[in-house]
Each structure stands twice: as structure tokens, then as C-alpha cells.
């Protein structure tokens, strides 16, 4: 069911101008996608929502836009050159390469799906179904849960110890087959660096190898003192940035969830050493509230604490979102200690310290990071807002319940018919409204079909000009989510749409 829903969302995205396969006329490019005319508007609105919340509602956070290309020593200092790896395994028969950890994660997810199907099957049979009692007594479910626990424990330990041989053994013991060849003829597991490299310079032999950044955070760290001094920033303070990042993912799948070219929205918050856990908890709470403000039900989110911490962290968690393919990471909150600034001090030979007047001493600040993938956020909003509804008259409609400030179009203006001065009157309203919000003007097809099209795009309000408009300057405002209609005068309708589309009023 969820798999079918995900396919429908992908199809809908292309049909209505949200997401197109990259280079489609040349049969596409793996895990690369283009944002269409409606997708780019939703993406820009999400980015703006994040940017405003970070830099306008926090007086101690400033924004920057660092370059994609950075000095290669940056990535040596950050650890990406030596440690930014994925465990890969090849199938000898299909000659296809896979991430070993992803194969195992999918195997475990398959067991979870089987458990849910067993529960759903029995739930349909019995009216007074007790889920807890069923799970604790059903032999098949208990067997599946024990199997999941056994393999999950081994997998977790292997990942913590970076035990590549054990990862392969888990794949063998779990009898995981290649999706293409169906065989279990696997190679050993080995590490593969995810960074894209390129050359800087006009002559190849004289060129220096540099990298496309795999994350945006390092651009913030190398500019720490520039921002602090030029902005006279006082600890605690943050630096925010949005921008493209690139990772040579071997297993890039699940639509725009995991891509090779993607966009991040990151904020590094610099604090006094010893206060980092207090700020870590603050940003966990703050970021979840930001997500919930979009109106998506709270049961779509959950915190997942990291059991294995990165070498630079003393605390880390993910805000996971319930996508159609299960709960997956949407945003990470990490306490990175002073690792990044200290490493850049070491490799650059430059001091990256803050003089604290109150303490009368200098120190390397600790850092709390919030990092959300803009493309994943886009997919989360699209997935949560997509609805297939059956109406009372046996009609069906597909609607995107996107909040008005985030929707690609805030309103559409329709003349009821293409005659008697109605199109001209509607166009005047459209030209007036488009100065303030993105709106559409449509006169083709019946009003009903125009409503359906804008439901599918996610347009929250439709304004219809009819014969009464010509008499008393009133219009019909139709609401996307309820399909209710309300009569307003033109000024009231225009001001209503502007007010309801205001990002500041909505979030505040």
C-alpha cells in the first residue's frame, strides 16, 4: 500500500511540474533530478521558511554563502579525505555494486514489514483486536522479532567496530540476494570514499586536485573569525548557510531522498565549552517545533539518538520523518565539541579562538550543529500533503494540503466564462494580486476542472469572477482543503490571500 502511494507521489510530481528526471531526453542520469516550475517554488519557499526562522527570529544568528570549491586541505582537516567512506560490496554475477549497510538495513526493514502485515491481517479478522496481546502471543510474529533482534544486534556491533568481514557474513547468513541477478555470489566488503574530485587549473599536468564539497558546514567553520569579528558577534552565536553539496553515493535511491547532488540547510551554533549540552537540548526542542509548525501531525516525527557517535561528537540525534518507505533521517542535531575549529587551527596554523570578555580568557568554542536536507524536507512535505480523496458525488480528487505560505501558487484567479467582460475583470484582480504573491490566471476548461488542477498543485485559494462580480464587485473564494466557498468583495479577497500567505504571520 505504502509502496503504491510512493509511486503515485513520484508520478504526480512529474505530471504537475514538481520533479523531473535529470537529463531525461538522454535517458536520465542516475540519482539526479531537476525541479520543475512548481517544484522550484515550493523548494524556494521551504528554504525561505528555514532562513527566516534562523536569521530573523534569532538575533544572534547570521547567514553566509560560502563557495562550493574550497582549499583541499579543508577536507584533510575535517577528516573527509581519510574517513568519509561507505562499505561497498559487489555481486560477482550481476557486476553491480551495493552499500553493504543498505542491503542489511533493507533486509531488516523487510522483516519489520512482515511483522506489520501479520498484525494487519489479524486486525481485519477480529473486531476487538488487542495489538499488544497478539504480538506477545503470536508464534510467527515472535519468530520474526527474534530474527530481527539477532541480526540488528550483529549489524549494530559491526558498524560500531567498522568490521567489514562481519558485514559480509551478515549478508551471507541472512541469505540476502542481489536484486538483479538473484544470486548470493558476493565479494568482500571494502571502503569507498564518497567525495567527487575535480581539477583546478587550465593545464591538466599542473592542476591541483580539489573536491566538490560533501557538506556545507566546513565553509562556516573556516569563516568563523571573519563573521565573528566583522559582525562583532558574541558567544553564543550561530552562522547559517544553505547550499549545494555533492556525494558520490553508490546506492542512491528512493527518489530525491538520497541523491548525488543535493542541498543542505545548516547552522553551526558556537557556545562556551561546558554549556554545549544545554544548547544541544535547546536546539532539539527548537527544531522539532519548527517542523511541527508546518501542520504535519506529530506522529510523523520522532527522535533517534545515535548509539555510535562520530569521532567529533559528544551527543547526536536525528529527527526522523515517516516517509512512505518508513522512518528515515530528516534532520540531524549534533554536539560537535571543538573538533572542527581545532582541526582547522592545526592544519592552517591560524588561531581560531574567541576572547570571552566576561571570563577574561580565550578559548576554542564548542559547536552545536543543526543540519536538514532541503530535498528531504521537500519530499517530507510532499508526502504528508498528498491526499487521494473520494467525494460524495463518487468523484475523486488528488490534493496537496501544503500550507499557504509554502504553496507554489497562493491563489488562482478564474473568470467563470470567457465572455461578457469576465476575463478582463479577472485579469485586473490577477495583476493586482501578483504584485504581492505568486498567483495564476486560468480561463481554459470548466471551473470544476480548474479547481481540480489547482488542488493537485496545492493552490490554497481560488478566486472566481462571475456575473455578480460585474454588478457588486464581489467574488467567490474557494478553499482547497474543505472545498467550501465564501463570497467576498474584491478588496477583502485580495487582502485575505495576502495575509494568509504571509510567512511571518503564519510562523509567528
Secondary structure, 3 states (H helix, E strand, C coil): CHHHHHHHHHHHHHHCCCEEECCHHHCCCCCCEEECHHHHHHHHHHHHHHHHHHHCCCCCEEECCCCCECCCHHHHHHCHHHHCEEEEEEECCCCCEEEHHHHHHHHHHHHHHHHHHHHHHHHHHCCCCCHHHHHHHCHHHHHHHHHHHHHHHHHHHHHHCCCHHHHHHHHHHCCCCCCCCCCCCECCCEEEECCCEEEECCCHHHCEEEEECCCCHHHHHCCHHHHHHHCCCCCCEEEEEEEEEECCCCCCCCHHHCCCEEEEEEEEEEECCCCHHHHHHHHHHHHHHHHHCCCCCHHHEEEEECCCCCCCCCEEEEEEEEECCEEEEEEEEEEEECHHHHHHHHHHCCCCCEEECCCCEEECCEEEEEEEEHHHHHHHHHHHHEEEEECCCCCEEEEECCCCCCCCCCEEEEECCCCCCHHHHHHHHHHHHCCCCCEEEECCCCHHHHHHHHHHHCCCEEEEECHHHHHHCEEEEEECCCCCEEEEEHHHHHHHHHHHCCHHHHHC
